[in-house]
Amino acid sequence: MTYVIYLGAALAEIAGCFAFWAWLRLDKSALWIVPGIGSLCLFAYLLTLVDAEYAGRTYAAYGGIYIASALLWLWAAEDIRPDRWDMLGAAICLLGAAIILWGPRTT
C-alpha cells in the first residue's frame, strides 16, 4: 500500500507543480494555479497516510519515488523519452529509497 500512496503523492505533486509551470512558463491562464494548489494539498495529505514512525524518513524514501515518477511524467506528458542516464539515476534513487524505508533498524 505504501507504493500506491507514494505514487499517488508523486502524481499529485508533479501535477501541482506542472500547473504553476504551465502558468508561468507556458503562458497558460492564472486559473491553472487553482487545481495546482488543490493537487499540492492532496500530495501533502497523502504523505501523512504512509505508515512510518518518522516524517523525515517518509519524505526521504518518497524522494526516490518522486524522481522516477517525474521521469514518467517527462515521457507521458511532455513526450520526451528518458535516456539511459535518467534511468540509471532513477534506479539508484529507488534503491536508496528502499534502503531508507526497509533497512534494518536497531531502535
Helices and strands as residue ranges (DSSP letters): H 2-25, G 30-32, H 33-48, H 55-78, H 84-102
